Amino acid sequence: MNAILLIVRNDMKRRLRSPVSVICMFLIPLGLTLLVGLVFGRHGKVELSHIKVLVADSDKGIAANFLKQGMKQGKLAELIDLVEVDSVAGRSLMDRGKASALIEIPKGFTVNILDRKPVVIGLVKNPQEAFLPLIVEEITETMAVMIDGAARIFEKPIGEARGMLTGGRWPEAAELAGLLSSAKPRIELVKGYLSDTLISITSETVSAPDAKPERTFNFLALIMPGSILIGLLFISEITMRDILREREAGTLARIIAGPVRSDHVIAGKMLSSFAITLVACALLIAIGRLGFGIAWGSPLKLIVHVVGSILMCVGLMAFLYGFIRSERVADAMLPVVIIILCVFGGAMFPYEVMSPAMQKAAVFSPAFWVIDGLKRIAIEKTGWGGIAPHLAIVYGLGAVTSVAGAAKLRGKLAGKE
Amino acid sequence: MRGGSLRIIALIAANDFRLTLEARGVIFWIFAMPIVFMLAFGLAFRGESGGVRKARLTIENADTGFVSRALIDELRGEPLNVVDSLRAGDKAVRTLVIPPDFTEKVLARSKVALVLRKESDADIQASEAVNAAVFRSLMQVVSRLIEIEADAREKGRGGFALAGDSVTGSLLAASRARPGMLDSIEVEFDSLRAAPPLVTVSSSAAGKMRKIPSGFQSSVPGNLVMFVLMTMVFSGAVITVERFTGVLRRYAYTPAGRGSILLGKLFGRMFVAFIQIVFLLLVGKFVFRISLGQSPGALIILMTVFAFSTGAFGVFFGSLFRNPEQVSAVSIVTTLVMAALGGCWWSIELVPRAFKVAAFLFPTGWAMDGIHKIISFGYGMSAVALDVAVLAGFGVVFVILASWKLKLAD
């Protein structure tokens, strides 16, 4: 036991003397979380406001005005920055990607509606943008439906008005009164159906039976577990690499030539890797709490899950190093394995945004069980039952890979390979 | 530059190129990892940006009247995945609940509430799309009912009258007063629905292409830029390693000047990056089936100049540090920051204004801008001239700085 502790102490001291590589790996999760936090904020909400929309109005009539004014009302005024341009300038600006969309109101738009001829509103979308033009498209289509409906409902009064306006004279007061009188029932009907919210749409949000009540949500709590796992895997990888490096340098052969058994060396190396990774993890969790305001949930559950996760990381690395012969191969293989585990386990982008097929594949990556467990503890404040499968998998995998890895490494140190 | 210097540069470049391709780890990072990332990001975000994946709406209709049926028909015309009944194991993400007396209440102009129920984990964007679609469908149904009711009133049917500021009578009252009236209302409604819409919206994309990028079309360019950046910045870090291990000092005993060494190293890596660019573009085109626009040549030129600018940046970085571990740490953080802020990870349209401006402080921002002009807009070389010029400018500045800072030995 003393020999194991001596190896651990020696490794820890050496890491303290030359901490750059561990610090570098430590910076990755912090950098990732900080970047996402800076760009999207703690709530992770994409603040959609002031979408630049160009409008080229070649009509200048009442219907065109209705469309433009409609986009300047209420919440739409905050969402959209409507800029009037002529058609040529609008196209030119769009071809340079200077706005999210261009609405083209054709010449004769109003007259054609009055004459009940079909009209088409042109919408030119910025192909460089994926989301904002879709929002503008939804809004324009809704406005088109409203104009269409209004044109149909007021067809008769509009027809009468059209006759007066094209007659080349200003309508008489009596004609105007008649017009208003004929339009009034329809205005009242519209008012009845729409203004008095005859048909209301009530929105309800429900949770699945097993879901926990919603709490104040910190978006970074969704991001940081994945980032932490990337850091943990890389830190355990570089700390476990000492076995390979010392074997190549001949240091291990000298140690084993003494009274220390190869079992002690392997146990010492795995324990020191575990300790260094644990310290790094504790620091990351503390920074997450103090720097990013992440409430990690129950400390006991967190500790139990984190210990299992680090055991799994170290065991996995011991297992992989059992098959790796040189640092060159380790350089080539291990980052690739780690990145693939992380990408498909939901460390690079949250599981929640993955497509259904990716979500199904994610459960086969051990990374998923670490990340999902952390999220359940931190975000859902789940009970032991909620993380029981996660604990079973990380501890089980940790134990199996540690034993198998140690056995393989022992064979390697004994010179069987 | 004399022929001798050019020969030395070419020799150093060829040697570096050979050494790079001999390292199996580098091969994985240059050729295999970008494909893994393109695949994962493309699959993860497929449909989200391009609207390929339609929002699902389950209908719970307790009403037997024609108004609810008409509303559902309208919803089916919207870009939604409307589901009438759930299969075992299916989860209703969003549900529109239509109450039993919906048709009667609408025809009577009595207040009635539709309930749009969504699960707490339902995608917010998709739910907003559903909200808009329900609103539009409802508007269409209501406008037709108003037309029918106004006509009925004008034709003096069913006891409609204008009393003060409201219309008395209703379609329901009319249908109850006259047998068969409800059927005729429904027939009239259907004939109005069959009429082509008066106002429609025709969408197109700006530029020469006609497709909004999504899925792989979006993940391939971002990962291409990020991995070329990694190739070049990390190859710059090799300068520090070679100085640390004394390899660079050996050049001092050769006729090669500092400038030749620097350019040789840079061009050697650029050649690796060039092969990487062509390989990944071919993978994008033939494996992920993305469009490379109408000028693949311009794309290769843009990316090669990007490799030059980031390679020069990497060499400059390599000349700044003494310890390989330090430069490795800084390179990782630098590539992450440059890739994220330059728009390789997420669509730049979603970030706050300050970050949109900040993107152009990095070569990645200019590269992504140029790529979009070629791939998304379908433009050629002239459209990306500014991007290429700025990237080349970055490269020249970094080469000058690197040649100023580079030392062959500590």
Interface residues (C-beta under 8 A of the other chain):
Chain A: S18 V20 S21 I23 C24 L27 I28 G31 L32 L35 L38 V39 F40 V46 E47 R91 M94 D95 G97 S100 L102 I113 R116 K117 P118 V119 V120 I121 G122 L123 V124 K125 N126 P127 Q128 E129 A130 F131 L132 P133 L134 E137 E138 I139 T140 E141 T142 A144 V145 M146 I147 D148 G149 A150 A151 R152 I153 E155 K156 K184 P185 R186 E188 L189 V190 G192 Y193 L194 D196 T197 L198 I199 S200 I201 T202 S203 E204 T205 V206 S207 A208 A211 E214 R328 V329 D331 A332 M333 P335 V336 I339 I340 V343 F344 M348 F349 E352 V353 M354 S355 A357 M358
Chain B: A23 R24 G25 V26 I27 F28 W29 A32 M33 V36 F37 A40 F41 L43 A44 F45 R46 G47 E48 S49 G50 G51 R53 K91 V106 R109 S110 K111 V112 A113 L114 V115 L116 R117 K118 E119 S120 D121 Q125 E128 A129 N131 A132 V134 F135 R136 L138 M139 Q140 V142 S143 R144 L145 I146 E147 E149 A150 R153 E154 F160 L162 D165 S166 V167 L192 P196 P197 L198 V199 T200 V201 S202 S203 S204 A205 A206 G207 M209 K211 I212 P213 S214 S218 N323 E325 Q326 S328 A329 I332 V333 L336 V337 A340 L341 W346 S347 E349 L350 V351 P352 F355 H372 K373 S376 F377
